[in-house]
Amino acid sequence: MKRTKIILLAAVAILTQSCATLLTGSYQRVNFKSNKDGVVYQNLKEIGKTNSDIRVKRSDMVKLYTIKSPGCPDTQLELPLSLNGAFLINVPFAFVGIGILTAYMDVSRGNQIKTNNTINVEVKNCID
């Protein structure tokens, strides 16, 4: 009986998670490759440095990013977004009903999107 409860609890825990979250996680590592060293900001909050991997929450990928380098004007950009392939696993389960719930969970957490692992940023008009 105890073993059945554990299996049932594990099954519920897995089924209440969304496919994109389980397979790809809520975060993605992004590297802002730049010709100048600088600091990367996400809606005015510092999140890391250029030319290094930065852990970005998938739901925050829709925000505005700013690259600040000494002696250079700020460079602002939006990340190129695409559909996270793991999100499509929800589609066959929609006929059972659980797919609608898991798709909703992916969308509400922002896990249905992804971006490139490397974002090339050219900082221009610098005073050297």
C-alpha positions in Angstrom: 0.0 0.0 0.0 2.8 2.4 0.9 4.6 1.6 -2.4 1.3 2.4 -4.4 1.0 5.8 -2.6 4.6 6.7 -3.5 4.1 5.7 -7.2 0.8 7.6 -7.3 2.4 10.7 -5.7 5.3 10.6 -8.2 2.9 10.2 -11.1 0.9 13.2 -10.0 4.1 15.3 -9.5 5.2 14.5 -13.0 1.8 14.9 -14.7 1.3 18.3 -13.1 4.5 19.6 -14.6 4.5 21.0 -18.1 6.5 19.3 -20.8 8.7 22.3 -21.7 9.6 22.8 -18.1 10.5 19.2 -17.5 12.6 18.8 -20.6 14.3 22.2 -21.0 13.9 23.9 -17.7 12.7 27.4 -16.7 16.1 29.0 -17.5 18.3 29.2 -20.6 22.0 30.1 -20.8 22.6 33.0 -23.2 26.0 34.5 -24.2 25.9 38.2 -25.4 29.0 38.2 -27.7 30.2 41.7 -28.1 33.1 43.5 -29.7 33.6 45.5 -26.4 33.4 44.3 -22.9 30.4 45.6 -21.0 27.6 44.9 -18.6 24.3 43.4 -19.6 21.1 44.8 -18.1 17.6 43.4 -18.2 15.1 46.3 -17.8 17.7 48.3 -15.9 18.7 45.4 -13.6 22.3 44.1 -14.0 22.3 40.4 -14.9 25.9 39.8 -16.1 28.7 40.7 -18.4 29.2 40.4 -22.2 31.1 37.5 -23.6 30.1 35.2 -20.8 27.2 32.9 -20.2 24.2 34.4 -18.4 21.4 32.4 -17.0 18.1 34.0 -18.2 14.7 33.0 -17.0 12.5 32.1 -20.0 9.7 34.3 -18.9 12.1 37.3 -18.8 13.2 36.8 -22.4 10.5 39.2 -23.6 12.1 42.1 -21.8 14.4 44.8 -23.1 18.2 44.2 -22.8 20.8 47.0 -22.6 24.5 46.6 -23.1 26.6 49.3 -21.4 30.3 49.7 -22.2 32.6 52.5 -21.0 32.9 55.3 -23.5 30.1 53.9 -25.7 26.5 54.7 -26.1 24.1 52.1 -24.7 23.0 49.4 -27.1 19.4 48.2 -26.6 18.0 45.0 -28.0 15.2 42.5 -27.8 16.1 38.8 -27.9 15.0 36.9 -31.0 12.3 34.5 -29.8 11.1 31.2 -31.2 8.8 28.3 -30.0 10.4 25.8 -27.6 10.0 22.4 -29.4 9.3 20.7 -26.1 6.1 22.7 -25.8 4.7 20.8 -28.8 4.7 17.6 -26.8 1.6 19.0 -25.0 -0.4 18.7 -28.3 -1.0 14.9 -28.4 -2.0 15.0 -24.7 -4.6 17.7 -25.4 -7.0 15.0 -26.5 -6.8 13.3 -23.1 -7.3 16.6 -21.4 -4.0 16.8 -19.5 -2.3 18.4 -22.5 -4.5 21.5 -22.1 -3.5 21.9 -18.5 0.3 21.4 -19.1 0.2 23.7 -22.1 -1.4 26.4 -19.9 1.3 25.8 -17.3 4.0 26.3 -19.9 2.5 29.5 -21.3 1.8 30.9 -17.8 5.5 30.4 -16.8 6.8 31.6 -20.2 8.5 28.2 -20.9 7.0 27.9 -24.4 9.7 30.3 -25.8 13.4 30.0 -26.3 16.2 32.2 -27.9 19.6 31.6 -29.5 22.3 30.6 -27.1 24.6 33.2 -28.6 23.4 36.8 -29.3 25.8 38.9 -31.3 25.9 42.5 -30.3 28.0 45.2 -32.0 28.7 48.2 -29.9 29.2 51.3 -32.1 30.4 54.9 -31.9 32.8 54.4 -29.0 35.2 57.0 -27.9 38.5 55.2 -27.4 
